[in-house]
Amino acid sequence: TRLLLETGMVVSFFICGFHLGTNIPASVSFGLGLSILSALFWGLFQAPRARYRLGLVLRMIFEIILFSAAAYILYSLHYTVPAYLFAGAILIKEVLTIVFKGK
């Protein structure tokens, strides 16, 4: 499930960047740029073998910020159903993380 959330996050950042461009090359460039930037931050701080791995609480906060930004992007671009589904999946994942890793 985490891989699906990560993929959804990267895709939503691509969609956001794509909507920022005024023509196709600019849209694709912005989309790829935001996707790569989000994946880079994820890889630096959140991935299992991250260079600067954060502690559990900071990882959860970082995760919530990035995933929530992705859900908000979808919502603000009028993809309301995917935004609500993504936000619900984030909530379920974070609750399960607290329940099973918090012990």
N, C-alpha and C positions, 0 to 999 in steps of 0.2 A: 504493500500500500504506500509506503514511503516513496518508492520509485515513481509511482503514479502521481503523487503530489508534487514531487520535484519536477517531473515532466510537465505537469499542468502549470506549474509556476513559470518555467522557461517559456512555454507556449504563450502564456498570457503576457509576458514581457515582450515577446515577439509581436503579438497582436497590437500591443500598445505602441511599440516603435513603428510598426507598419502604418498605423493611423497618424503618426506624426509627420510622415513624409508628404510632399506635395506632388511627387510623381513616382512611378514604379521603382526606378533605381534608388531614389532617396528613401522610399518606404522600406524596401528590402534592406538597405544599409542600416537604417535606424532599428528595424526589427532584429536583425542579426546582432547589431551592436548591443542593444539592451539584453538580448538573450545571453550573449557571451559574457557580458558584465555580471548578470545575475548568477550564471553558472560559475564564474570565477570567484565571486564572493562566497558562494556555497562551497566550492572546493577548498578555499583557503581556511574557512572557519567551521564548516559544518560536516564535511565528508568524514567517513570513518578514519581515513588516513590523512586528515587535513594537516597542513603544516602548522597552523596555529589553532589547534583544537580547543574549543571552549569547554568549560565545565558544564554539567548537566543543566543547571538553571539558566546560565547564559546562552547555552545552545537552544533551549526551549524558547527563550525570549527572542533570540535572533531568528529562529524558525518561524515563530508567530508573526514577527514583523514582516519577513519576506513573503510568507504565505498570505498574510492578510493584505499586503500590498497587491499581490497578484489577484486576489478575490475582488478587491476594490477596483482594480483596473478593469476587470471583466464587467463589474457592475456599472462603472462610469461610462463604459462603451456600450451600454444597453444590452449586454449579454447577461440578463438577470438570472435566468434559470441556471446556467453554468456557474455563475458567481455564487448563488445560494448553495448549490451542490458542493462546490469547492470549499466554501466556508464551513459547511456541515462536516465535510470529510476532515478538515483541519481540526475542528472542535473534537470530533471523535478520536482522532489520532493523538491529540494532546492529552485528552482525558486518559486514554489507554497508557500513554507514556507515564503519566503521573501514578496511575494505579500499579503498573507492573515494574517500573524502575524506581519508584519512590520508596520502596521497601528496603 
